[in-house]
Amino acid sequence: MADKTSSRASGAAKPGKPPKLLSGGNPQIPKGYGDEPVQAYIAAMPGWKSAVGRRLDELIVRAAPKVSKAVKWNSPLYGMEGQGWFLSIHCFNKYIKVAFFRGASLDPAPPVESRMAETRYFHIHEGEALDEKQFMNWVRQASKLPGEKM
């Protein structure tokens, strides 16, 4: 993993100009490490998704206080130093996709399967209540497993 204290970002958006939304509604945020680029991504999430993104970030930090953060491939990544990335967030037009890279090993496993056997997804749609207790349980479990080396 990269230096978690660094907030390097290349190609930052011009001041006052909102980030471009890519097809599917995902914000285009420059690659960077640390909390700053993740917060920029969350602020750029369109509509209701920004408030949900803020809450997800708060819950992740509460469940895994030593979490490292980055934005790569226009998605926030969360991981543990020396273990790799365990979770990512990505916006789509109608929902937020939370990917647990070792989700098949979680108990219970997040509900949405992936083409990759180990990865499981959790989708959040507008107006749906988030089961914060279950989400934090998944984060705690995932943070203890080997992550992806991206």
C-alpha positions in Angstrom: 0.0 0.0 0.0 1.1 3.6 -0.5 1.9 6.1 2.1 -1.3 6.6 4.0 -0.3 10.0 5.3 0.2 11.4 1.8 -2.6 13.1 -0.1 -0.9 13.1 -3.5 -3.3 13.8 -6.3 -2.6 14.3 -9.9 -4.6 16.3 -12.3 -6.8 17.9 -9.6 -10.0 19.6 -10.7 -9.8 23.3 -11.2 -11.0 25.3 -8.1 -14.7 26.0 -8.2 -15.3 23.5 -11.0 -17.2 20.4 -9.9 -15.7 17.0 -10.9 -17.0 15.4 -14.1 -19.5 12.6 -13.7 -18.6 9.6 -15.8 -21.1 7.4 -17.5 -23.2 5.7 -14.8 -22.9 8.8 -12.5 -19.5 8.0 -10.9 -17.4 11.1 -10.0 -14.0 11.5 -11.8 -11.6 12.1 -9.0 -7.8 12.2 -9.5 -5.8 9.3 -8.0 -4.6 10.0 -4.5 -3.7 8.6 -1.2 -5.2 9.6 2.2 -8.4 11.0 3.4 -8.4 14.2 1.2 -9.1 12.5 -2.1 -11.7 10.2 -0.5 -13.5 13.2 0.9 -13.3 14.9 -2.5 -14.9 11.8 -4.0 -17.7 11.7 -1.4 -18.4 15.5 -1.8 -18.7 14.9 -5.6 -21.1 11.9 -5.3 -24.4 13.1 -6.9 -27.6 13.8 -5.0 -28.5 11.5 -2.1 -25.3 9.4 -2.6 -23.1 12.0 -1.0 -24.8 11.8 2.4 -24.7 8.0 2.2 -21.1 8.1 1.2 -20.3 10.3 4.2 -22.1 7.9 6.5 -20.3 4.8 5.0 -16.9 6.5 5.4 -17.8 7.3 9.1 -18.8 3.7 9.8 -15.7 2.3 8.0 -13.4 4.5 10.2 -15.3 3.6 13.3 -15.2 -0.2 12.6 -11.5 -0.1 11.4 -9.9 2.9 13.1 -6.4 2.3 11.5 -7.9 2.1 8.0 -5.9 3.6 5.0 -7.7 5.3 2.2 -7.1 6.1 -1.4 -8.9 6.9 -4.6 -7.9 4.8 -7.6 -9.8 4.1 -10.8 -12.4 6.8 -9.7 -13.3 4.7 -6.6 -12.4 5.1 -2.9 -10.5 2.2 -1.5 -10.1 1.2 2.1 -7.4 -1.1 3.4 -5.1 -2.0 6.2 -1.4 -1.1 6.0 0.5 -4.2 5.0 -2.6 -6.2 4.2 -4.0 -4.5 1.0 -7.4 -3.1 0.1 -10.5 -4.8 1.5 -13.3 -2.5 0.3 -14.2 -0.1 -2.4 -17.2 2.2 -3.2 -18.5 3.0 -6.7 -21.5 5.2 -7.8 -23.9 4.0 -10.4 -27.0 6.0 -11.7 -29.4 4.2 -9.4 -27.3 2.9 -6.5 -24.0 2.8 -4.7 -22.0 -0.4 -5.0 -19.8 -1.4 -2.0 -17.4 -4.2 -3.0 -15.8 -6.4 -0.3 -12.9 -8.1 -2.1 -12.9 -11.1 0.3 -16.7 -10.9 0.8 -17.3 -14.6 0.3 -15.3 -15.2 3.5 -17.6 -12.9 5.5 -20.3 -14.3 7.8 -22.9 -13.7 6.5 -21.6 -12.9 3.0 -22.8 -9.7 1.4 -25.8 -10.5 -0.8 -24.6 -9.8 -4.4 -22.3 -12.2 -6.1 -19.5 -11.2 -8.4 -17.8 -12.8 -11.4 -14.8 -13.0 -9.1 -15.4 -15.9 -6.7 -14.1 -14.1 -3.5 -15.7 -10.7 -4.2 -19.2 -9.9 -2.9 -21.2 -6.7 -3.3 -23.6 -4.7 -1.2 -25.9 -2.3 -3.1 -27.5 0.8 -1.6 -30.5 2.4 -3.4 -32.1 5.7 -2.7 -34.4 5.7 0.3 -33.2 2.3 1.6 -32.3 2.0 5.3 -28.7 1.0 5.9 -28.2 -1.8 8.4 -25.3 0.0 10.1 -24.6 -2.8 12.6 -24.3 -5.4 9.8 -22.2 -3.1 7.6 -19.8 -2.4 10.5 -19.6 -6.2 11.2 -18.6 -6.8 7.5 -16.0 -4.0 7.7 -14.5 -5.4 10.9 -14.3 -8.9 9.5 -13.0 -7.7 6.1 -10.3 -5.5 7.7 -8.8 -8.6 9.3 -8.5 -10.6 6.0 -5.7 -10.3 3.4 -6.7 -7.6 1.0 -6.1 -6.8 -2.7 -2.7 -5.4 -3.7 -3.8 -2.9 -6.3 
